[in-house]
Amino acid sequence: MELGQIGTAMVTPFSHTGDIDFDLTEKLIEHLIATGTDSLIVCGTTGESPTLNHQEKSDIFRYAIEIVNKRIPVIAGTGTFNTAETVKLTKQADELGADGIMLVTPYYNKPDQKGIVAHFTHIASITDLPILLYNIPGRSAVNMEAETVIELSKIKNIRAVKEASGSLDQMSDIISGTDNGFKVYSGDDSLTLPLLSIGGDGVISVASHIVGAEMQQMINAFKLGDTTKSAKMHRILLPLFQAVFSAPNPVPVKYALAKMGIDTGGVRLPLIAGFKEGAAAFDEVWNNFKKNEHVFQ
């Protein structure tokens, strides 16, 4: 499972009736591939996975795998707070031809660290697919500690972690405690460059929907040793990274995509469609970014 430098946690396009819009999904996938996405993560948090039923997830897995057609890896978000349901989704993703799976720390039931290890160990035992762990304590209400990730990394097909704890200390501990083949990705766009600076591998991104090419340039500049240029790019992108999360995700990024002429529809309840209160502030950030876009040429 080569996720590359930028994996995009893809939004799920909906029609005006609230159903998945597969025509819009195809257009979105083509846009993402053309603008710097190295791997596609479907049915994650940004894809509104809690509102998608089992059949809908299966349908998105199948469609994304078909449209991508091996051009980049497709990672299926099969993780839930229900181990048995996660096993069913994982087996289905495997049968459909996914290149890997993403497993979020079980949310709401708040397992302890032993429970987290048991959950992921069981799922890893029923599939040969490469696994991307996903730690997001702000949503799951439990932090998967560095020692837990290090223990899980010893399982053959657990290959990477998406770290959205916001803690560079924790990320550093994971990097130090795992083999070179284990990959650590930021789950926060704003920590992409800081994580690279301590030996991380990239980002599972939301902002890459709209600035994927620019993020690739920032990462490449850093890897080529031009830290001054990469730092400048980071500072230009940072207000946009923050604006993308100025309202519940994925409301702002769907608004931004619409500004670019890429329709992905609304969101499902309990999220509220529309971005009236934040639109003016987002537009200001976007316009400021466009003024500095020459830095990325």
N, C-alpha and C positions, 0 to 999 in steps of 0.2 A: 504494500500500500504506500505509494509515493504521493503524499498530499501536496508536495511542492511548497512554495513559499506562502501562497494565499489560497486558502479554501474559503469559499463563500457559503455562508449559512443562508440558503435561498428562501426568500419569501414565497408564500403560496398564493398564486393569483386566483382571485375569485370573480365570478360573474356577478351581475347586478342582482341575481337571485340568491347569491351566497354559496353557489356550487363551485367546485373547482373548475377553472377555465383552462382547458388543456391547450387551446390555441395560443392564449396569452403566455402559458407556461413555456411553450416552444420558443416563442419570441424572446422571452426573458433568458432562457438558457443560451440561445445564440448570442444575445447581447453580452452575457457574462463571459462566455468563452472568448469572445472577440476583444474583451477589455481587461484581460489579465487574470481571470480565475484559473487556478491550476487544478482545483478539485471542487466538486459540488457536493454540499451536504444538504440533503433533503429531509424534511419533516423534523427539523430541530425547533428550538424555541422561536426563532425568527419566522419559521414556517407555520407558526401557530399550532404546533403539534398537539397541545392539550385539547383543541377543539376538533381535531380530525379523528374520525373513527377508524377502526381496523381496516375496513375495506378501502376507505379513502387513502390511507397511508400506502396500502398495497398498490392501489392504482397509480399513485404518484411515483412510487419506486419503479414500477413497470414502465411508465411513460418516460421518465427521466433517463432510465437506462437505455431505452430504445432511441430516444432523440440524441443523446450524447454519443451513442454508438462507439464507445471505447476511445473517444478523443481525449477525454480526461477521466480520472476516477470519479465514480458516483458512490458516495457514502450515505447509507440509509440510516436515518435516526430511528432506531428501534427501541431505545431505552424508555422505560416507564417506571412507575413505582410498584409495579406488579411483576414479579419475576417470571411467573408462568406466561403472562401476556407478552413479555419481552422475548421469551424463548420462541413463542409462536411467530412473532413478527420477524425475529432474526432468521428462523428457518425459511420463512417466506422470502425475505430479502436475498438469502443465499440461492434459493431456487430460481429467483428472477434474474440473477446475474449481477448483483451489486458487487462492487469492488472492495467494500468494507462496511463496517457498521459503527455508528456512534452510540455510546451508552452513557446516558446521564446518570449521575448519582441519584438513587431513589429519593423522590421528593415527597413531602407531607408526612410519610410514616417515620421519618427521622431515625434511621438505623444507626447503631454505633459502628465503630470502625470494623469490628469483627463481622457484623452483618453486611457491611459494604463489600468486604473481601469475599464473603460467602456468595453474595449475589453475583458479583462479576465472575468469580471462579466458576460458578455453575453455568453461566451463559457461555463463557469461553469454552467449556467442555463439550458443548453441543454443536459447535461450528468451527470450521477451519478459516473463516473469514478473519482478516485483520481487524483489530478493534481499536477504536479511538475512544478513550475514556473522556468524560466531560464533567468537570468539577465546577459547579456554579452555586456556591452556598447562599448567595442572595436570593435564589429561587428555590433551592432544595431544602433550605433551613438546616443543612448539615454540611460541614466542610470535610472533604476527603483529604486527610492529612498527607503530608509529603511521605511519611513512612509507609502509609497505606499504598500510595501510588508506587513507591519503590518495590514493595512486596509484590504487588500485582504485575509489575513490569517483568517479573521473572517467568510469568506464564507466556508460552511461546507466541501466541497470536495477539497478545495485548501489546500494541506497538507504539502507542502515542497517547498523549493527554492534551485536551483542550482545557487550559487553566484560566478560569474566570473568577478566581478568588480575589484578584487585584493585588495579590501579595508577591512582589518580586523576591522577597526572602524565601517564600515557599517554593516558587519556581526554581530558584537557585539551588535549594536543597534537593529538589527532584533531579535536576540536571547533574548535580554532584553524585547522587546516589544511584543513578541508573546507567546502564551500558550505553555506549556511543550510538547503537542502533535505535535506541528509544528516543522518540521525538517529543519535544515540548512546544506546544503552540499557545499563544496568547488567545484568550477568549474576549479580550478587550482591545479594540482598535488602537486606542491611545497608548497602549503598552507594547505595541509591536516593536518599535525601535529600542526601547529600554530592554525588552526581553532578548532581542538579538545581541545586544551589547554584553549580556552575561552568558551567551552561548545557546540561546533558544533557536528555534527553527522557523518561526513564521507566525501566522495569525489565521484563526478561523474568524472570518470577518463579516460584518454587516455593511460597513461603509464601502466595501469593494463593489457593491451593487452600482455605485455612482462614481467612485474614484479608484477603481481597481488598477488601471494603467498607471496612475500616479503613485499608488502604493507600491507597485512593482518597481518603479523607478527609485523610490526611497530605499527600498530594501537592496536593490542592486548597487546603488551608490555606496551604501554602508559596506556591502560585501567586497566592493572594489577598493575599499580603504578611504573613500572620500567622506569622512565623518562630518566634516563641516557642511557639505552639501546635503547629506542625508538629514542632519539635524535641522537645517533650514526648511527642508521639505516637511519634516515632522511638525515644525511650528506652524507652517502654513495649513497643514491638514488638521491639526488638533482642534480648532474651533468647529470644523465640520464633523469630526468624530464625536464631539460632545453634542452637537446639534442633532445628530442622528438618534441620540438617546434622550432628547429633551421632552419626549412624551413616551408613553408605553410602546415598546418595540412590537411590531414593525410599522407603526403609524407614520413616523417621520420619514422612514426610508421609502415607503410606498408613495408618500407625497413627493419626495425628491425624484423618484423614478418617473412619476407623472409629469413633473417639470421638464424632464428630459425626453418626453414623448413616448415613454414606455409604460403602458397601462398594466397595472397588476390588480386593479379593483380595490375593494374596501377590505375591512377586517371583520372578523366574527365576534359577536358578543362573547364574553363580557368586555372586550375592547370596543371603543367607540370610533366609528368612521369619521373622517374629517379631521382637520388640523387647523381650525380657524384661529384659536388663541395663539398658536405657535408659528403660524405661517409667516407672518411679517418678520419675526426674529430669525427664522430659518432662511428666508430670502436674503436678509442682510448678510448673514454668514456666507451664503452661497455666492452672492455678488462679490464679497471681499475675496473669496477664494478665486473667483474667475479673474479678478484683477491681478492676482499673483500667479496665474496659471503659466506664465512664460517661464517660470523657474523650472517647470517640468518638461519643457520643449527639448 
